[in-house]
Amino acid sequence: MPRRRISVLFGLSLIWIFIGYGKLMNLAAETTPPAEQSAYFVSSAGSDANDGLSPDTPWKTLSKVNAASLQPGDSVLFRRGDVWRQMLKPPAGGTAASPITFGAYGTGENPRISGTATALPRLNAIRNSTFDGYSGTPDDGSADLIAHFVTSGGKIEIVTDTPSGSQFAAKLQKVVSKAQLTWWVFLPADSQVTLTWQAKSIDSDGRVAIRHQLDGPDHLYLQNDLQTWSTTAAWDAYPLAGAINGPWTGRSLTFRTDRLPGAYQIYFTTGNSAAGTDTSFVADLALMLDWQPYNTQTYRLSTGYAPRRMIVHNGNAWETALDASEFGRNKDNLLNREWVYDSSSGHLYLRDDSGNGQVPVSAVEISFPQTSSSGECGIFVDIDHVGFDSLAVTGWPFENPGYAATSGIAVTSNATGVSITNCVVAHNFRIGIGASNQGGTFANNVIAYNGGTGLILQNGAEGITVKSNEVMHNGFWGLAGDDGEGIALGVQSAGNLIEWNDIHHNNRHPESWNHGALILYHSRDNIVRFNTVHDNYKAGVVIDGENNQFYYNLVFNSGIGYADTDAWGMCNLQLRNDTATGGGGNQIYNNVFYGGTANVRWMGNIFIKNKCTDTKIQNNVFWGYVNHGYNNVQIRVDSNTEMTGTVISHNLIGPENDGFIYYLGTNYASLTEFQSATGQGGASLKIAAQFSNPAAGNYHPLNTSPLIDAGIDVSLAEDLDGTPVGNPPNVGAFEAAVANSLPQLPAIDDRTVAAEQMLLFYVRAIDGNADRLTYTADVGGGYDLNGLGAEFAEVLFGDLNADTNVDQADLQMLLLAYNSRLGDSRYDPMRDIDSSGTIDYEDYVLLRTLFGSTSENGPHAGRFRWVPGANQVDLSVPLMITATDSHGDSAQASLTLTVTAPLLSPCTTDVNADGSTNFADLTTVRSRRQQDYHNWVVNCWTPQMSCGDVDGNGVVDAGDQQDHSRRTWQAFNQWVRECWQPAR
């Protein structure tokens, strides 16, 4: 059966942003191991004292998993919906036939391994309790996801969450000298923290007390208002000696955390140096951060350090919150889901606007910089034959990790045969997945919103299959200078297979290095096929290596983020190499490189520099790339580029313009001139490709396309659909052609207009292939348009300056209007294009997509305008409108035009022609003036057409509406004064 092609729509990525990736986190069912192998279960509600062999007796911590004696074929299953804030480091490897797998059980979202500190808005509890203004349900037990209990020299009995009567959270009974209760809690750096609890205790010799202490990362003790572990005075800290049946005693302690974030321990101990049966009870323990409202929708959190990343939970999924400082905003003008850190106060501000139908923030997780020398990642793999399925790895913040420079998942060169499938690796500060292993499969994962590169294979990574992943929005906000690719094959990687991936909206951060969304950097002998690389902020694909095969890929709309800046690296495909060896022998076959945009003259659709020897560039489409303010360059080969043995032939290149090909220092305005002067470009095409619907990501050729059978045999077997390749093959990514869609022209209502009044209406046909449509109008009854004084003109939907072209001048107008945000009413209806409720960067991208293309297709319309003369009263003529696509197919619609008497003669008083001048005439004139004004609003002002510019200032704005209303009623009042009243 033919493989299903990856269908890509621009809007799918935006839909994904708003629904979150929660649905994607439930990608696979519970793993069921063979009966002879062991399955271990892990739950945040479990205990490390359990055997872990059933969901009823699960382990609790990753520390237990990391120390387990696993055997080949064993499985470790984590409960869905649970969160662990430790690193997973498999302790043992399997074999190729019996790998050790780490998966999921139960229902809900993928189990999450997170490197974030948790901060619920206005409440962060170990044991839940109420807090002023918190609207959640207290004592719901969810805090157990954070807390765990251990014993030391005694026993602990867990009874209930509610401290009422004889009920308590934990009972500590001394056996020898003391019993100890421990909680782990994750705190941000330098934060003001209030710890509260309730307790009871009894001491037979009067010396028993509850003691507490926080032990920070690297065992850095916090000593502000706390007792150290070693001093005798610790036993007397906050004593609560008394009868067990006495009242609960409350205590509270406020302190500031150390400069490092991370896991802190809170200890409660009962006992003394003598044996006995001393007992303590602990209840209602809560940890409260200084998280307070700043204004109606903005919260303030004391952190002391700027986060690297903040992710928020909106009731459905975790989503990245944006650093507003990137957009020049501060705490007083934040947009929804934006945050900003104020270094002067040490406060973090987060906007949470529950309007516009969005679910308000219900939880916040924060990644902070790690300043210690030994960082951690979410999953660290240093052994052979292990697999990870249906896990989520999020929020790892470490700036200088020791494991392959990654933040999410690190796989070292010691590993072989590692698989990562159906996982979500997202919101990590730097790299999502970094791998240097031999062999394995990374498939069906969502790799998104990581600060640096989404997935990188490097340092000897070889024989890995990267398949069917969605890789998006990486390069989001890492360190300045970080790479921001979606998928990268780094130095010394070789022999990998990259196929069927959807790679979009990567390399977003303006300061990230200008690599491509998909890059092969000094990488060799890889196969890259059947991928869709689209709508990335900078370059689409970069190949910087040797003997790589790149075929049947779709690459389009590169450069969406920085087209209006003079930024380097904007192109759909870049071939380069600046090393002494390499850069040759690559094969670039049967790809589509379409659209894309930049504002730099030295970029092009395909950009070649340094060294590109013995390379074959054949059967590709290079069409429609836009260099704003410069020639729209489709092929650019830099001066002094070494091109020995390289062949460029059998491609479609265009559209032609002055300098659409730049080759070794010379501009060429025609394909023929280029072929004659360079010997390159043989058998290439220069006319429109006639794709089915490129605006919707459909690059199948129509059955009339020049791409059909225009290629050269390059020994490929199947196209992007899995269709067998013919001989000769098609140019582009598809062998099968589709029929041209016929235009559809909706019915047009008959129109009536009074003499000496303007009739204006628009028609717009729809073509399934998004072909450009040409409109014509014919008048029956022996008339013609000129004779009637009417006109019918083709107009372009994006023609903002009314010069009959959609070009860079229109885009510049759009950019000025968008960036200034001065309330130009022509653009107000268009601003929130994605209907997110906010005017943001995604609207800008969509607007540019709507108006920034000068390719052969587009949403065009026709405009009919007529001001009949007084001699045409009672004229009734048929009008036929025809819409014809670029293939000659057409659709028609007909209507009747009727002219009535003028609305007003200068001093006609008997307007309704009843033989007398009376009050009914006044009512009729007023009604006609009202209708005239209404028609102007509908036809001219509401759609912001040129006829709405009443005051002639070049802008259709609110002033025109006021002017037209004023003029309408001035004319009515003049008629009343000069005609109707004297006549009466």
Secondary structure, 3 states (H helix, E strand, C coil): CCCCCCCCCHHHHHHHHHHCCCHHHCCCCCCCCCCCCCEEEECCCCCCCCCCCCCCCCECCHHHHHCCCCCCCCEEEEECCCEECCCECCCCCCCCCCCEEEEEECCCCCCEEECCEEEECCECCCCCCCCCCCCCCCCCCHHHHCCCCCCCCEEEEECCCCCCCCCCCEEEEECCCEEEEEEEEEECCCCEEEEEEEEEEECCCCCCCCECCEECHHHCECCCCCCCCCCHHHHHCCCCECCCCCCCEEEEEEEECCCCCEEEEEEEEEECCCCCCCEEEEEEEEEEECEEECCCCEEEEECCCCCCEEEEECCCCEEEEEEHHHHCCCCCCCCCCEEEEECCCCEEEEECCCCCCCCCCCEEEEECCCCCCCCCCCEEECCCCEEEECCEEECCCCCCCCCCCCCCEEECCCCEEEEEECCEEECCCCCCEEECCEEEEEECCEEECCCCCCEEECCCCEEEEEECCEEECCCCCCCCCCCCCCEEECCCCECCEEECCEEECCCCCCCCCCCEEEEEEEEECCEEECCEEECCCCEEEEEEEECCEEECCEEECCCCCCCCCCCCCCCCEEECCCCCCCCECCEEECCEEECCEECCCCCCCEEECCECECCEEECCEEECCEECCCCCCCEEECCCCECCCCEEECCEEECCCCCCEEECCEEECCHHHHHHHHCCCECCECCCCCEEEHHHCEEEEECCCCCCCCCCCCCCCECCCCCECCCCCCCCCCCCCECCCCCECCCCCCEEEECCCCEEEEECCECCCCECCEEEEEECCCCCHHHHCEEEEEEECCCCCCCCCCCHHHHHHHHHHHHHCCCCCCCHHHCCCCCCCCCCHHHHHHHHHHHCCCCCECCEEEEEEECCCHHHCCCEEEEEEEEECCCCCEEEEEEEEEEECCCCCCCCCCCCCCCCCCHHHHHHHHHHHHHHHHHHHHHHHCCCCHHHCCCCCCCCCHHHHHHHHHHHHHHHHHHHHHHHHHHC
